[in-house]
Amino acid sequence: MANKYLRENILQVVDNQLQENNPAITKATFERLKALGYTKEQAKEKIAAVLLEEIYDLLKNNESYNEVRYTKGLEELK
């Protein structure tokens, strides 16, 4: 992520999702990525990239949060 402010804020959202276990798929994905050999920071950044895609789609298409789409994006991370 190019913008430092954006990066910090999106990673904070990921941290909040992990702490609150909401949605649960975020923590499951985080643990899965760590088991695959990613560092904590790398795993969070990969999750953040999917979160940014979801936010982009929300804004671009004037949609509501789509948990199915977000879940699918996280499940596709390798």
Secondary structure, 3 states (H helix, E strand, C coil): CCCHHHHHHHHHHHHHHHHHCCCHHHHHHHHHHHHCCCCHHHHHHHHHHHHHHHHHHHHHHCCCCCHHHHHHHHHCCC
